[in-house]
C-alpha cells in the first residue's frame, strides 16, 4: 500500500503535505501494515504484475475474512483483483 502511495505522490510538489495526510489517515483509521514475503507469492503473478501488486493480491487473499479492499488506479490490477474475487475501488 505504501509503495503504491509513494508512486503516486513522488512527483507531486506538495509530497510532504500528502504524506502528512497519509500518516494522519493511517493513525485515525488505525491502519496496520501487513507484508507478503516474496517466497509466499506465486512466481507467475510476481513476474506478470510485479512484487508490489502481487503482494497486494496475496495479502488480500490471506485476509479474506476481514473483507479487504484494494484501491487502485491501475487497470491491470483492477482486472486481476476482479478475477480473484477481491473487493476494490478504482480511482481515476
C-alpha positions as a Markdown table, in Angstrom:
| # | Residue | x | y | z |
|---|---|---|---|---|
| 1 | Unk | 0.0 | 0.0 | 0.0 |
| 2 | Unk | 2.7 | 2.5 | 1.0 |
| 3 | Unk | 4.7 | 1.7 | -2.2 |
| 4 | Unk | 1.7 | 2.5 | -4.3 |
| 5 | Unk | 1.1 | 5.7 | -2.5 |
| 6 | Unk | 4.7 | 6.6 | -3.0 |
| 7 | Unk | 4.4 | 6.1 | -6.8 |
| 8 | Unk | 1.5 | 8.5 | -6.9 |
| 9 | Unk | 3.0 | 11.1 | -4.5 |
| 10 | Unk | 6.7 | 11.1 | -5.5 |
| 11 | Unk | 6.3 | 13.6 | -8.4 |
| 12 | Unk | 3.9 | 16.0 | -6.6 |
| 13 | Unk | 5.0 | 19.4 | -5.5 |
| 14 | Unk | 3.3 | 19.0 | -2.1 |
| 15 | Unk | 4.6 | 15.5 | -1.4 |
| 16 | Unk | 5.3 | 16.2 | 2.2 |
| 17 | Unk | 1.8 | 17.6 | 2.8 |
| 18 | Unk | 0.3 | 14.5 | 1.1 |
| 19 | Unk | 2.5 | 12.2 | 3.3 |
| 20 | Unk | 1.4 | 14.1 | 6.4 |
| 21 | Unk | -2.2 | 13.5 | 5.4 |
| 22 | Unk | -1.4 | 9.8 | 4.8 |
| 23 | Unk | 0.2 | 9.4 | 8.2 |
| 24 | Unk | -2.8 | 11.0 | 9.8 |
| 25 | Unk | -5.2 | 8.9 | 7.9 |
| 26 | Unk | -3.3 | 5.7 | 9.0 |
| 27 | Unk | -3.5 | 6.9 | 12.6 |
| 28 | Unk | -7.2 | 7.8 | 12.6 |
| 29 | Unk | -8.2 | 4.6 | 10.8 |
| 30 | Unk | -5.8 | 2.5 | 12.9 |
| 31 | Unk | -4.4 | 1.0 | 9.7 |
| 32 | Unk | -1.8 | -1.6 | 10.3 |
| 33 | Unk | 0.5 | -2.7 | 7.5 |
| 34 | Unk | 1.0 | -6.3 | 6.6 |
| 35 | Unk | 3.7 | -7.6 | 4.3 |
| 36 | Unk | 3.8 | -10.6 | 2.0 |
| 37 | Unk | 7.3 | -12.1 | 1.8 |
| 38 | Unk | 8.4 | -12.8 | -1.7 |
| 39 | Unk | 8.6 | -16.5 | -1.2 |
| 40 | Unk | 4.9 | -16.7 | -0.2 |
| 41 | Unk | 3.8 | -15.2 | -3.5 |
| 42 | Unk | 3.1 | -17.0 | -6.8 |
| 43 | Unk | 6.1 | -16.6 | -9.1 |
| 44 | Unk | 3.9 | -16.3 | -12.2 |
| 45 | Unk | 2.0 | -13.5 | -10.6 |
| 46 | Unk | 5.1 | -11.6 | -9.5 |
| 47 | Unk | 6.6 | -12.0 | -13.0 |
| 48 | Unk | 3.5 | -10.6 | -14.6 |
| 49 | Unk | 2.4 | -7.7 | -12.3 |
| 50 | Unk | 5.5 | -7.1 | -10.2 |
| 51 | Unk | 6.1 | -7.6 | -6.5 |
| 52 | Unk | 4.1 | -4.7 | -5.2 |
| 53 | Unk | 0.8 | -5.6 | -7.0 |
| 54 | Unk | 1.4 | -9.3 | -6.3 |
| 55 | Unk | 1.8 | -8.6 | -2.6 |
| 56 | Unk | -1.4 | -6.6 | -2.5 |
| 57 | Unk | -3.3 | -9.5 | -4.1 |
| 58 | Unk | -1.6 | -12.1 | -1.8 |
| 59 | Unk | -2.4 | -10.1 | 1.4 |
| 60 | Unk | -6.0 | -9.6 | 0.3 |
| 61 | Unk | -6.3 | -13.4 | -0.3 |
| 62 | Unk | -4.8 | -14.2 | 3.1 |
| 63 | Unk | -7.2 | -11.7 | 4.7 |
| 64 | Unk | -10.5 | -12.6 | 3.1 |
| 65 | Unk | -12.3 | -12.9 | 6.4 |
| 66 | Unk | -11.6 | -9.2 | 7.1 |
| 67 | Unk | -13.1 | -8.3 | 3.6 |
| 68 | Unk | -10.1 | -6.3 | 2.5 |
| 69 | Unk | -10.4 | -3.8 | -0.4 |
| 70 | Unk | -7.7 | -2.6 | -2.7 |
| 71 | Unk | -7.9 | 1.0 | -4.0 |
| 72 | Unk | -6.1 | 1.4 | -7.4 |
| 73 | Unk | -5.7 | 3.5 | -10.5 |
| 74 | Unk | -4.1 | 0.5 | -12.3 |
| 75 | Unk | -6.4 | -1.2 | -14.8 |
| 76 | Unk | -4.4 | -4.4 | -14.9 |
| 77 | Unk | -4.5 | -4.7 | -11.1 |
| 78 | Unk | -8.2 | -4.0 | -11.3 |
| 79 | Unk | -8.7 | -6.9 | -13.6 |
| 80 | Unk | -6.6 | -9.3 | -11.5 |
| 81 | Unk | -8.5 | -8.4 | -8.4 |
| 82 | Unk | -11.8 | -8.9 | -10.1 |
| 83 | Unk | -10.6 | -12.3 | -11.3 |
| 84 | Unk | -9.5 | -13.2 | -7.8 |
| 85 | Unk | -12.8 | -12.0 | -6.2 |
| 86 | Unk | -11.1 | -9.2 | -4.3 |
| 87 | Unk | -13.1 | -6.1 | -3.5 |
| 88 | Unk | -11.6 | -3.0 | -4.9 |
| 89 | Unk | -12.2 | 0.7 | -5.7 |
| 90 | Unk | -11.0 | 2.1 | -9.0 |
| 91 | Unk | -9.6 | 5.6 | -8.6 |
| 92 | Unk | -9.2 | 8.0 | -11.5 |
